[in-house]
Amino acid sequence: ITPSKRVKQINGAGTVSEWDLKYALPVIDDYKVENLIHSKLESLRRSSHQGSSREFFEISLENALEILILMGEDFYNGELIKY
């Protein structure tokens, strides 16, 4: 699934506020990179208004981008995309 389609799915699921896609990094193993990022950000995990903390982190966009690039560097499959 593309990042744009995923954000559209999330926004269509009745989220409290709409998500905006800012950056995407093409990687060869998206599940691995996502797990690495979630592990790295574990201490920054926060609850959403919907009772789930699985996808929500208290972090600045700049720091999130740094983590994305760092955790994804061994899996790059293209250039960073800015939306």
N, C-alpha and C positions, 0 to 999 in steps of 0.2 A: 504494500500500500504506500502511496506517496505521502509525504508530509502534509501537503495541502488537503488530500482526501481524509487523512486522520484528523486534522483539526476540524474539518467540516463534520465528521462523525461526532466528535466530542461536543461541538457546539450544538449539534442537533439532538443531543441526548438530555437536554434540559439542564445544562449547567447553569449555575447562578450568574456567572458573567462569561461573556464570550472570550475565547482564547484567540490570540493573534500569533501567527507564525512569523518569527523574526529571522531565524537562521536554520539551515539544515546542512548536515555533513554527510555526503554519500560514503557509506562504509560497506565492507564485504560481509560483516556479521552484525547486523543491527541488534539482535537480541543480546549478544555478548556485550556490545558497547553499552546498551541500555542498562544491563545488569551491573557493569563496572561503574557507570555514572550513579546509579541508585545506591550502590555500596559506598561510594565516595561521599555522597550527600546524606547518608543515613542520619547524621546528627542534625541536619537542617530540615528534616521531614516535618510537615505541619498538616493538621487536619483541615479538610475543606468544610464548607458550609453544608456539605452533603454527607458528612460523617466518615469519609475515607481519607487516609493520609498516604495512600499508595503513590500518587502522582504529584503531590504538592510539596514544594520545598521553599523555604524562606531564603532567597539568594538574589543578589542583583543580577541583571542581565549580563553585565560585564563579567562577573565571576562565573556565571553559568556557561558563558561562551568559552572562557578559559578552560573550564573543566571538560566541556565537550571536545575541544581541540586536543587537550592532554589525553583524555581517555580513549579518544578515537584514533590517535596518531598511528598506531600499529595496524589499523584497519581501513585507512583511507582508500576510497575508490572514486576519487574526484575532488574537485575544489569546493571549499565552503561556499554555500549559497546564501545570499542575503536577500530577504523578501521586503 
